[in-house]
């Protein structure tokens, strides 16, 4: 089994166990040769920017209303945030 096959297997198991990070990309990095190191920081910065986006409450509520109305054609649906 190659290194990439092992990484793919680990990645698929990780995706199956943690739904919050199912769409995270897989980045290989060789400790011996340094291969892949140049891609690591840009990928980390992209993930940081993506996970730390802020939405205004009005924009989030407008999106929520559109999604709920499209899904169940209801006007008043109360959501419980926990």
Backbone bond lengths (Angstrom), bond angles and torsions (degrees), N, CA, C in turn:
res aa  C-N    CA-C-N  psi(-1)  N-CA   C-N-CA  omega(-1)  CA-C   N-CA-C  phi
1 X - - - 1.451 - - 1.532 107.63 -
2 X 1.326 116.34 131.57 1.463 120.38 -178.42 1.524 110.85 -79.36
3 X 1.314 114.79 166.90 1.463 120.97 178.68 1.528 110.21 -60.54
4 X 1.335 116.74 -41.47 1.467 120.22 -178.44 1.526 111.25 -67.17
5 X 1.331 117.61 -34.39 1.462 119.98 176.79 1.529 110.48 -66.83
6 X 1.322 116.91 -38.67 1.464 120.81 176.99 1.524 109.74 -64.47
7 X 1.335 116.60 -44.14 1.472 120.17 179.27 1.520 111.19 -62.27
8 X 1.315 116.65 -41.84 1.466 120.13 178.88 1.530 110.89 -63.12
9 X 1.323 116.84 -40.22 1.464 120.78 179.15 1.532 110.36 -65.02
10 X 1.317 117.01 -44.50 1.473 121.20 177.85 1.524 110.20 -62.37
11 X 1.326 116.07 -43.18 1.465 120.62 -179.58 1.523 111.39 -62.91
12 X 1.318 117.80 -43.02 1.467 120.34 -179.56 1.526 111.37 -66.79
13 X 1.335 116.89 -38.15 1.467 119.54 176.70 1.525 110.85 -66.95
14 X 1.310 116.85 -38.18 1.460 121.58 178.39 1.526 110.43 -64.84
15 X 1.324 116.32 -43.83 1.460 120.41 178.76 1.523 111.68 -62.15
16 X 1.300 117.12 -40.21 1.458 121.01 -178.60 1.524 111.86 -68.68
17 X 1.318 117.25 -28.88 1.469 120.00 -175.70 1.527 113.51 -91.03
18 X 1.329 118.27 -18.63 1.466 120.69 -177.36 1.516 110.02 -133.62
19 X 1.321 116.66 100.92 1.459 120.58 -176.20 1.525 113.01 -69.09
20 X 1.335 118.10 -25.53 1.465 120.58 -178.33 1.523 112.08 -65.10
21 X 1.306 117.09 -28.09 1.455 120.56 -175.56 1.524 111.84 -118.72
22 X 1.305 116.80 27.83 1.464 120.55 -176.25 1.524 112.50 -62.99
23 X 1.314 117.63 -28.20 1.461 120.38 -176.14 1.530 113.21 -96.33
24 X 1.306 117.98 9.51 1.460 119.71 -179.74 1.527 110.29 -67.90
25 X 1.333 115.45 140.03 1.466 118.17 179.19 1.532 111.72 -76.35
26 X 1.298 115.19 158.30 1.461 122.03 177.77 1.523 108.13 -99.86
27 X 1.337 116.78 125.87 1.466 121.54 178.88 1.518 108.86 -123.67
28 X 1.300 115.07 121.41 1.457 120.02 177.75 1.517 110.61 -87.17
29 X 1.315 115.81 145.51 1.458 121.64 179.93 1.522 108.51 -143.45
30 X 1.322 116.08 125.77 1.456 120.55 179.39 1.525 109.36 -96.50
31 X 1.324 116.45 121.69 1.465 120.65 176.08 1.520 110.70 -72.03
32 X 1.307 116.44 -26.48 1.461 120.36 -176.91 1.526 112.10 -78.70
33 X 1.336 116.73 -46.06 1.471 120.10 -175.11 1.519 113.66 -105.91
34 X 1.339 116.93 -16.44 1.458 120.09 -176.92 1.517 113.26 82.62
35 X 1.322 116.55 3.99 1.464 120.41 179.95 1.525 109.76 -61.64
36 X 1.319 116.35 132.57 1.456 122.09 179.38 1.514 114.07 92.65
37 X 1.329 117.33 -9.74 1.471 120.35 -177.82 1.525 111.54 -65.42
38 X 1.334 117.70 -33.24 1.461 121.42 -178.37 1.523 111.94 -66.96
39 X 1.318 118.18 -20.94 1.465 121.72 -179.16 1.524 113.10 -91.77
40 X 1.317 116.84 -13.78 1.457 120.55 -171.13 1.530 113.34 -70.29
41 X 1.317 118.60 -48.96 1.462 120.93 -177.80 1.528 112.19 -65.12
42 X 1.342 119.95 -47.22 1.465 118.56 176.48 1.532 112.99 -58.34
43 X 1.335 116.84 -38.27 1.464 120.01 178.67 1.518 110.92 -66.15
44 X 1.324 116.95 -41.33 1.466 120.70 178.83 1.526 110.91 -64.99
45 X 1.315 117.25 -40.73 1.473 120.43 178.74 1.525 111.18 -65.71
46 X 1.326 116.73 -39.11 1.467 120.39 177.98 1.532 110.58 -63.18
47 X 1.330 116.35 -44.70 1.465 119.97 178.26 1.525 111.26 -63.04
48 X 1.319 117.01 -41.68 1.463 121.05 178.57 1.526 110.41 -59.84
49 X 1.330 116.43 -47.50 1.470 120.68 179.65 1.522 111.66 -62.72
50 X 1.323 116.90 -40.38 1.460 121.04 -178.85 1.525 111.46 -66.85
51 X 1.339 117.52 -46.54 1.458 121.43 -176.40 1.521 112.79 -74.49
52 X 1.325 118.45 -16.55 1.454 120.92 -177.13 1.523 113.29 -109.08
53 X 1.313 116.67 21.14 1.464 119.98 175.10 1.523 109.07 -69.72
54 X 1.293 115.31 142.78 1.452 120.94 178.27 1.524 109.59 -115.99
55 X 1.305 115.14 137.05 1.456 121.27 177.26 1.521 108.64 -116.05
56 X 1.313 115.74 143.60 1.454 118.15 174.91 1.523 108.79 -71.57
57 X 1.310 115.96 154.91 1.462 120.41 -179.53 1.522 110.83 -60.81
58 X 1.325 117.63 -41.53 1.464 119.99 -178.50 1.531 110.98 -64.26
59 X 1.313 117.36 -40.45 1.466 119.62 179.21 1.530 110.53 -66.07
60 X 1.315 117.13 -40.86 1.454 121.13 178.08 1.530 111.28 -65.42
61 X 1.331 117.02 -42.70 1.470 120.76 179.24 1.527 111.51 -65.47
62 X 1.332 117.30 -39.46 1.466 120.31 177.64 1.524 111.25 -62.83
63 X 1.334 116.90 -42.18 1.462 121.28 177.05 1.527 110.19 -63.45
64 X 1.329 116.68 -44.89 1.467 121.72 -178.89 1.528 110.77 -60.18
65 X 1.329 116.98 -44.06 1.468 120.53 179.98 1.525 111.52 -63.02
66 X 1.331 117.12 -41.51 1.462 120.22 178.83 1.528 111.35 -63.70
67 X 1.321 116.78 -42.92 1.456 121.11 -178.24 1.523 110.91 -67.33
68 X 1.315 116.90 -45.49 1.468 120.69 -179.44 1.520 110.25 -65.39
69 X 1.324 117.57 -43.79 1.458 120.05 -179.96 1.527 110.69 -63.40
70 X 1.319 116.87 -41.20 1.465 120.42 179.89 1.526 111.00 -67.07
71 X 1.327 116.86 -34.20 1.459 120.38 -176.28 1.521 112.69 -78.57
72 X 1.338 117.27 -39.35 1.468 117.47 -173.31 1.526 113.17 -133.96
73 X 1.315 117.94 9.28 1.463 122.97 177.22 1.532 112.47 50.95
74 X 1.313 115.66 35.67 1.458 120.45 178.44 1.527 108.95 -111.03
75 X 1.310 114.72 148.43 1.462 119.34 -179.87 1.520 110.82 -92.31
76 X 1.333 117.90 -44.65 1.456 121.34 -176.80 1.525 110.26 -110.85
77 X 1.303 115.46 103.21 1.451 121.72 174.59 1.518 106.08 -127.23
78 X 1.316 115.81 121.02 1.455 120.39 -179.66 1.520 109.34 -93.43
79 X 1.307 115.56 130.94 1.449 121.15 177.30 1.524 109.02 -104.93
80 X 1.296 115.64 145.78 1.455 121.53 178.07 1.517 108.50 -108.02
81 X 1.335 116.62 114.73 1.466 121.21 -179.89 1.519 108.14 -92.74
82 X 1.310 116.59 132.55 1.472 120.63 178.93 1.482 110.67 -123.21
